Amino acid sequence: MSDQDFDGSSEPVDLINHPSGIVPTVQNIVSTVNLDCKLELKAIALQARNAEYNPKRFAAVIMRIREPKTTALIFASGRMVCTGAKTEDSSKLAARNFPIWLEGLAYYHHAFASYEPEMFPGLIYRIRGMKGMKGAQIVLLIFVSGKIVITGAKKREETYKAFENIYPVLTQFQKKFTR
């Protein structure tokens, strides 16, 4: 008799460790994440892809991604439950794929930021009126991966200054995962 391991490959059953000839298989990994901040669920549901929110039925945003095929329950407390993955690695990957933080950054910094993932995958953050940068139009493209593109600087110092200005904001919305 054979069974499948975590990644779906078939292996013969080790009858010494499994005298019954049956090996349970993992079908669903459930992981939890504390995002360490309060979340505006309505704003997340309105701006995020593949999200639904009906507070009369359930007090969380339900967000689905295709690869790996998983579902996240996102609560206003900042807790997230990710379910549906077949392996621990794909569960971690799925948890990182939910782009909550760009929505949060766009929501709380709406005067400077815009995020429309259907149009462009990055958040657009415009820095205006920075000290020592008269007339500079610095625009940062911030991606859920954590990568940033800084445009509009005329001098290297302006790039550095723009980054130093945005860094404290980014740390507020940094994804924090427990291992």
Buried (B, 14 or more C-beta within 10 A) or exposed (E): EEBBEEEEEEEEBEEEEEEEEEBEEEEEBEBEBEBEBEBBBEBBBEBBEEBEBEEEEEEBBBBBBEEBEBBBBBBBEBBBBBBBBBBEEBBBBBBBBBBBBBBBBBBBBEEBBEBEBEEEBBBBBBBEEBEEBEEBEBBBBBBBEEEBEBEBBEEEEBBEBBBEBBEEBBEEBEBEEEE
